[in-house]
Amino acid sequence: MNVASATITLVGFVFLSTNLVTSILLSKSCQSAPSLDLCRYMGVSSIGLVFLMLIFTLLELCIAISVSAIWYKASCFSSRGVGLFK
Protein backbone atom coordinates (compact mmCIF):
# COMPACT_ATOMS: atom_id res chain seq x y z
CA MET A 1 0.00 0.00 0.00
CA ASN A 2 2.87 2.39 0.68
CA VAL A 3 4.27 1.84 -2.80
CA ALA A 4 0.84 2.60 -4.28
CA SER A 5 0.59 5.69 -2.09
CA ALA A 6 4.01 6.89 -3.25
CA THR A 7 3.06 6.33 -6.89
CA ILE A 8 -0.24 8.18 -6.58
CA THR A 9 1.47 10.97 -4.65
CA LEU A 10 4.01 11.34 -7.45
CA VAL A 11 1.18 11.71 -9.96
CA GLY A 12 -0.46 14.26 -7.67
CA PHE A 13 2.81 16.17 -7.47
CA VAL A 14 2.95 16.40 -11.26
CA PHE A 15 -0.67 17.60 -11.44
CA LEU A 16 -0.14 20.20 -8.73
CA SER A 17 3.06 21.44 -10.37
CA THR A 18 1.32 21.97 -13.69
CA ASN A 19 -1.58 23.66 -11.90
CA LEU A 20 0.86 25.98 -10.11
CA VAL A 21 2.55 26.97 -13.36
CA THR A 22 -0.82 27.53 -15.02
CA SER A 23 -2.04 29.65 -12.08
CA ILE A 24 1.07 31.79 -12.20
CA LEU A 25 0.67 32.35 -15.93
CA LEU A 26 -3.02 33.19 -15.57
CA SER A 27 -2.40 35.61 -12.71
CA LYS A 28 -0.09 37.61 -14.97
CA SER A 29 -3.01 38.24 -17.30
CA CYS A 30 -4.93 40.21 -14.65
CA GLN A 31 -4.02 43.58 -16.19
CA SER A 32 -6.97 43.46 -18.57
CA ALA A 33 -9.53 42.37 -15.96
CA PRO A 34 -12.32 44.78 -15.01
CA SER A 35 -11.73 44.38 -11.27
CA LEU A 36 -7.97 44.29 -10.95
CA ASP A 37 -7.82 43.93 -7.16
CA LEU A 38 -10.20 40.97 -7.09
CA CYS A 39 -8.32 39.25 -9.89
CA ARG A 40 -4.99 39.67 -8.09
CA TYR A 41 -6.45 38.53 -4.76
CA MET A 42 -7.94 35.40 -6.32
CA GLY A 43 -4.71 34.68 -8.17
CA VAL A 44 -2.50 35.05 -5.10
CA SER A 45 -4.81 32.99 -2.89
CA SER A 46 -5.06 30.27 -5.54
CA ILE A 47 -1.29 30.14 -5.97
CA GLY A 48 -0.83 30.05 -2.19
CA LEU A 49 -3.24 27.15 -1.73
CA VAL A 50 -1.75 25.13 -4.57
CA PHE A 51 1.75 25.77 -3.21
CA LEU A 52 0.67 24.60 0.26
CA MET A 53 -0.87 21.45 -1.22
CA LEU A 54 2.37 20.89 -3.13
CA ILE A 55 4.39 21.07 0.09
CA PHE A 56 2.07 18.60 1.83
CA THR A 57 2.22 16.28 -1.19
CA LEU A 58 6.02 16.29 -1.05
CA LEU A 59 5.86 15.54 2.67
CA GLU A 60 3.49 12.64 2.01
CA LEU A 61 5.81 11.36 -0.72
CA CYS A 62 8.79 11.42 1.63
CA ILE A 63 6.86 9.59 4.34
CA ALA A 64 5.52 6.95 1.95
CA ILE A 65 8.97 6.28 0.46
CA SER A 66 10.63 6.05 3.90
CA VAL A 67 7.97 3.69 5.27
CA SER A 68 8.28 1.55 2.14
CA ALA A 69 12.07 1.40 2.52
CA ILE A 70 11.80 0.49 6.21
CA TRP A 71 9.23 -2.20 5.45
CA TYR A 72 11.42 -3.59 2.66
CA LYS A 73 14.48 -3.75 4.93
CA ALA A 74 12.45 -5.39 7.70
CA SER A 75 10.99 -7.99 5.36
CA CYS A 76 14.39 -8.80 3.88
CA PHE A 77 16.04 -9.28 7.27
CA SER A 78 13.14 -11.31 8.69
CA SER A 79 13.12 -13.68 5.69
CA ARG A 80 16.84 -14.47 6.09
CA GLY A 81 16.54 -15.19 9.77
CA VAL A 82 19.13 -12.58 10.63
CA GLY A 83 18.39 -10.52 13.68
CA LEU A 84 19.94 -9.05 16.77
CA PHE A 85 18.59 -11.63 19.22
CA LYS A 86 18.95 -14.87 17.25
N, C-alpha and C positions, 0 to 999 in steps of 0.2 A: 504494500500500500504506500510506503514511503517513496518508492521509485515512481509510482504512478503520480503521487502528489508532486514530486520534483519535476516530472515531465509536464504536467498540467500547469504548474507554476511558471515554468520556462515559457510556455505558450502564452500565458497571461502577461508575462514580462514583455514579450514581443508586442502584444496588442496594446498594452499601456504605453510602451515607448512610441509606437506609431501614433497613438492618440495624443500624446504629449507634443510631438512634433507638429501634428495637424492643428492642435489648439494654439500653439505658438504662432504658426503661420496665419491662422484665422484672426488672432487678436491683433496682428499688425495691420489688418484691413479695416480697423475701426475708424479710420479717419473720415470715411465717407458715410458713416452711420448718422442717422438723424439725432439720436441721443448719445453723444460721445461718452459721457460719464458712465452711463448704464452699460454701454458696450465694453468699456475698459474694465469696469467692476466685474462683470460676468466673465470676461476673459481671464482676469487675474484669479478670480475664485475658482474657475474651472481648471486652470493650470495648477493652482495650489493643491486642489483635491486629487488630481491625477498624479501629481508628483508625490503626494503622501501615500497614495495607493501603490505607487511604484516602489517606494521605500519599504513598505510592509510586504510587498511581494518578494523583494530581494531578501528580506529577513526570513520569510517563510521558505524560500529556496535554500538558504543557508542551513536552516534547521532541518529541512527534509533531507538534504544531502548528508549532513553530519549524522543524523539518526540512521540513515541507510548504511553509511560507512561503519558505524559502531555495530549495527546489527550484523553486517557482513563479517566483520572481524570476529564477533562473538560466535557466529554460526560456524566459521571455519575452525576456530580453536576448539569448540565443543565437539565437532565431528572427528577431530584427530585424537581426542582424548588427552590433549595437553592442557594442563591447568596448574595453578599454583599449589593446590592441596592434594594432588594425586601422586 
